[in-house]
Amino acid sequence: MGTQKTKEGLDTDTSIAYQNKDIVSKLFGDRMKGKPLSLFGFGNGLKVVDVRSTNIPIVQARELKMDNLFELEDGSVAILDYESAYKKANFTKYGRYIMDVIDRYLREEKEPDIHVMVLYTADIEGAETSMERTACQLQVEASYLSGVPSEEWMEDARKRIEKGRMTDEMLMHLVILPLTYKGEGEEQRAIRACVDLARQIPDKEQETFVLAGILTFTDKVISEETRQYIKEVIGMTQVGKMLMDEARQETKKKTARNMLKRGGSLEAIAEVLELSVETIKAWEQEACAMA
């Protein structure tokens, strides 16, 4: 069966991969394991030990999705979102995130502490970090990218890539650099520049981390023209292949769940999708846990 083409000329798998933020966030999140949140400018220094799904099913026309959900080394969890504008209404969003995370872990008979961490782009120099009502109090931890020496970071990244001496700190600088610029034009220029620099990183695992991170963290500010440029550039990299593989796997998972709802047996579904029975069973259990 051939791959269908979209009207933009991209194959369906590629289109799904680049449009599905879940896939890109997972690719980036998996590579955050073992790295400290201080790389984002947060002061606690705790390291990420695992990554959880960011979907929040709510009774509306769409799902609410946080940017990242990390399990930390002290047993707590961190909801990490980034914002390019400050709105009081965001506290409503954070409240939904918190209640979903509490509910999710209670189902697993766990009660971890919860952090809400917000990374603000350079356009925001200050924001309220708490909202209090008699019934509740919401407290977020904020990190600001205003005042970051953007050009210095960019030049340092160029030199370190040339010498093959990239550290976790420098890799994260490349990921968030586009958000340290003010104004749409400068942001788009920086996104392209950081993608081009990431392509020059000799270590393919590090390249994957940076490219997936840039895709994740520029999602709210990227223009369609720049998005198309990134699609073309990344399509030739290991990241592009991994995104398409993830997209195909996600498509198979949805197909399997639909077949299970219609009463298909594990063995028959596994045979049709050319997967193991254990994989189909794991997806079935995952769907039941989310129900």
C-alpha positions in Angstrom: 0.0 0.0 0.0 1.6 3.3 -1.1 2.0 6.4 1.1 -0.7 9.0 0.5 0.3 12.5 -0.4 -1.1 15.7 1.1 -1.8 18.7 -1.0 1.5 20.3 0.2 3.4 17.3 -1.3 4.4 15.7 2.0 3.6 12.1 2.6 0.9 11.4 5.2 3.3 9.9 7.8 5.6 12.9 7.6 2.6 15.3 7.9 1.3 13.5 11.0 4.8 13.5 12.6 5.4 17.2 12.3 1.9 18.3 13.2 1.6 16.0 16.3 3.2 17.8 19.2 2.8 14.8 21.4 5.3 12.8 19.3 7.9 15.6 19.2 7.5 16.3 23.0 8.0 12.6 23.7 11.1 12.5 21.6 12.5 15.5 23.5 11.2 14.4 26.9 12.8 11.0 26.7 16.2 12.7 26.2 15.6 14.9 29.3 15.9 11.8 31.6 18.9 12.3 33.9 19.1 16.0 33.2 18.4 18.7 35.9 15.6 21.3 35.5 18.2 24.0 36.4 19.0 23.8 32.6 15.7 25.8 32.2 16.7 28.3 34.9 14.7 26.8 37.7 16.6 26.8 41.0 15.8 23.4 42.6 18.4 21.4 40.6 16.3 18.2 40.7 16.9 15.7 37.8 14.2 14.2 35.6 13.9 10.4 36.0 10.9 9.8 33.8 8.4 11.4 31.4 4.6 11.0 31.4 1.9 11.6 28.9 0.8 15.3 28.7 -2.8 14.8 27.4 -5.7 15.9 29.6 -9.0 14.7 28.2 -11.7 17.2 29.1 -15.3 17.5 28.0 -14.7 20.1 25.4 -14.1 20.2 21.6 -10.4 19.6 22.2 -7.9 18.2 24.7 -5.9 20.4 27.0 -2.2 19.6 26.7 0.6 20.7 29.0 4.1 21.1 27.4 5.9 18.6 29.6 5.3 16.3 32.6 8.4 15.1 34.3 8.9 12.7 37.2 11.8 14.0 39.4 14.4 12.2 41.5 12.8 13.2 44.8 9.5 11.5 43.9 7.7 14.8 43.0 6.4 15.6 39.5 6.9 18.8 37.5 4.4 20.3 35.1 6.5 22.4 32.7 4.8 24.9 30.4 6.3 27.8 28.5 4.4 31.1 27.7 4.9 33.9 25.2 2.3 36.0 26.9 1.0 36.5 30.5 -2.7 36.1 31.2 -4.4 35.6 34.5 -6.6 33.0 32.7 -3.5 30.8 32.5 -4.1 29.9 36.2 -7.3 28.2 35.2 -5.3 26.1 32.8 -2.7 25.3 35.4 -5.4 24.3 37.8 -6.8 21.8 35.3 -3.3 20.4 34.8 -2.9 20.0 38.6 -6.2 18.2 39.1 -5.6 15.9 36.2 -2.2 15.0 37.5 -3.6 14.4 41.0 -6.3 12.2 39.6 -3.9 10.3 37.3 -1.6 9.4 40.2 -4.4 8.6 42.7 -5.5 5.9 40.2 -2.0 4.5 40.6 -2.3 4.8 44.4 0.4 7.4 44.5 0.4 11.0 45.9 3.5 12.8 44.7 4.1 16.5 45.4 3.5 18.7 42.3 5.4 21.6 40.9 4.1 23.9 38.2 7.0 25.5 36.4 6.5 28.2 33.8 9.3 29.3 31.4 8.5 32.8 30.0 9.9 34.0 26.6 11.9 37.3 26.4 8.7 39.3 25.7 7.7 38.8 29.4 9.8 40.4 32.1 7.6 39.7 35.1 4.4 37.9 35.9 2.2 37.0 38.9 3.1 33.6 40.3 0.2 32.9 42.6 -3.6 33.1 42.7 -5.4 32.8 46.0 -9.1 32.1 46.7 -10.7 30.9 49.9 -11.1 27.4 48.3 -7.6 27.1 46.9 -4.2 28.6 46.2 -2.2 28.1 43.0 1.5 28.7 43.1 3.9 28.5 40.1 7.6 28.7 39.8 8.7 31.1 37.1 11.9 31.4 35.0 12.4 34.4 32.6 14.4 34.5 29.4 14.4 38.3 29.3 18.0 39.6 29.7 19.6 36.5 28.4 22.8 37.3 26.3 21.3 35.7 23.2 24.1 36.6 20.7 26.8 35.5 23.2 25.0 32.1 23.6 24.7 31.7 19.9 28.4 32.4 19.3 29.5 30.2 22.2 27.4 27.3 20.6 29.1 27.8 17.2 32.5 27.6 18.8 31.7 24.5 20.9 30.1 22.7 18.0 33.3 23.4 15.9 35.4 21.9 18.7 33.0 19.1 19.5 32.7 20.1 23.1 28.9 20.5 23.7 27.7 20.2 27.3 24.1 19.7 28.5 24.0 23.4 29.4 25.0 24.4 25.8 22.6 22.0 24.3 19.7 23.5 26.3 20.9 27.0 25.3 20.3 26.0 21.7 16.9 24.6 22.5 15.6 27.8 24.2 17.6 30.4 22.3 14.8 31.3 19.9 12.6 32.2 22.9 15.3 34.7 24.2 14.7 37.1 21.3 12.0 39.8 21.2 9.8 40.3 18.2 8.5 37.8 15.6 11.1 38.6 13.0 14.0 38.0 15.4 12.4 34.8 16.8 12.0 33.3 13.3 15.6 34.2 12.4 16.8 32.6 15.6 14.8 29.4 15.1 16.4 28.9 11.6 19.9 29.7 12.9 19.5 27.2 15.8 18.2 24.5 13.6 21.2 25.0 11.2 23.6 24.9 14.1 22.0 21.7 15.5 22.5 20.0 12.2 26.3 20.5 12.6 26.5 18.7 16.0 28.6 15.6 15.3 26.9 13.5 18.1 23.6 12.3 16.6 22.0 11.8 20.0 22.7 15.4 20.9 21.5 16.6 17.5 18.2 14.7 18.1 17.8 16.3 21.6 18.3 19.8 20.3 16.1 19.5 17.2 13.3 17.8 19.1 13.6 20.5 21.8 13.5 23.4 19.3 10.4 21.9 17.7 8.7 21.5 21.1 9.6 24.9 22.6 9.0 27.1 19.4 5.5 25.6 18.8 3.7 28.6 20.1 5.7 31.2 18.3 6.8 29.6 15.0 5.5 31.0 11.7 4.1 28.7 9.0 7.0 29.7 6.7 9.6 28.8 9.3 7.7 25.6 10.2 7.9 24.5 6.5 11.6 25.3 6.5 12.2 23.1 9.5 10.2 20.2 8.0 12.4 20.3 4.9 15.6 20.4 6.9 14.7 17.9 9.6 13.3 15.5 7.0 16.8 14.6 6.0 18.0 13.9 9.6 17.7 11.0 12.1 15.1 13.1 13.9 12.9 13.1 10.8 13.1 9.3 10.6 12.3 8.9 14.3 9.4 11.2 14.0 7.9 9.2 11.1 8.5 6.0 13.0 6.7 7.4 16.0 3.9 8.6 13.8 3.4 5.1 12.2 3.5 3.5 15.7 0.9 6.0 16.9 -1.3 5.2 13.9 -1.1 1.5 14.6 -1.9 2.1 18.3 -5.1 3.9 17.3 -6.1 1.2 14.8 -5.5 -1.5 17.5 -7.7 0.3 20.0 -10.5 0.7 17.5 -10.3 -3.0 16.6 -10.3 -4.0 20.3 -13.5 -1.9 20.7 -15.1 -3.9 17.9 -14.3 -7.1 19.7 -11.2 -8.2 17.8 -8.9 -10.7 19.5 -5.4 -9.9 20.5 -4.0 -12.5 18.2 -5.9 -11.4 15.2 -5.0 -7.7 15.7 -1.4 -8.6 16.2 -1.3 -10.5 13.0 -3.0 -7.7 11.0 -0.7 -5.0 12.3 2.4 -7.2 12.3 3.1 -6.7 16.0 3.5 -8.9 19.0 0.5 -9.9 21.1 2.3 -8.4 24.1 2.4 -5.0 22.4 -1.4 -5.1 21.7 -2.1 -6.2 25.2 0.0 -3.4 26.6 -1.9 -0.9 24.5 -5.2 -2.4 25.7 -4.1 -2.0 29.4 -2.9 1.6 28.7 -6.3 2.5 27.2 -8.1 1.0 30.2 -6.0 3.0 32.6 -6.8 6.2 30.8 -10.5 5.5 30.7 
